[in-house]
């Protein structure tokens, strides 16, 4: 893997790790730092976080006996701005923590964040920053949950314009 990243036309290869708040993302970042450190010294490692878009509608649940009624209401522009600002602050904090982890391993990191659905935001960032290798952590959702919610890693494998490495966290079995 390291050799594949080093061979090229003399240009630096860009590697991007897409993270979120999950343990799987942290594991993927640590895996990159432990296994690809020699390959990512020529150009900074790009760390990406997608900020969810703030929506203008909020859904509240109101109890009605045993059943629940769900009804959407429109939020004020101030609420939407506040929610987006909170998403931004969270993304910046997550990126700064990841940047510190990289620095502690002697790796220079560049942080990037975009607003949007994580699946499309990651693939758009790959194109925008001319990424040569995208690395993601696998959440480990079961088949049913993955079918209902969709899989960010599966979407990126199918749609990213570069090779994608999905790092699966090893399951420890207790005997």
Secondary structure, DSSP 8 states (H G I E B T S, - for coil): -HHHHH-SSSS---EEEE--SSHHHHHHHHHHHHHSGGGGSSS-EEEEEEE----SEEEEEEEETTEEEEEEEE--HHHHHHHHHHHHHHHHHHHHHHHHHHHHTT--EEEEEEES-HHHHHHHHHHHTT-SEEEEE-----HHHHHHH--HHHHHHHH-SSEEEEE--------
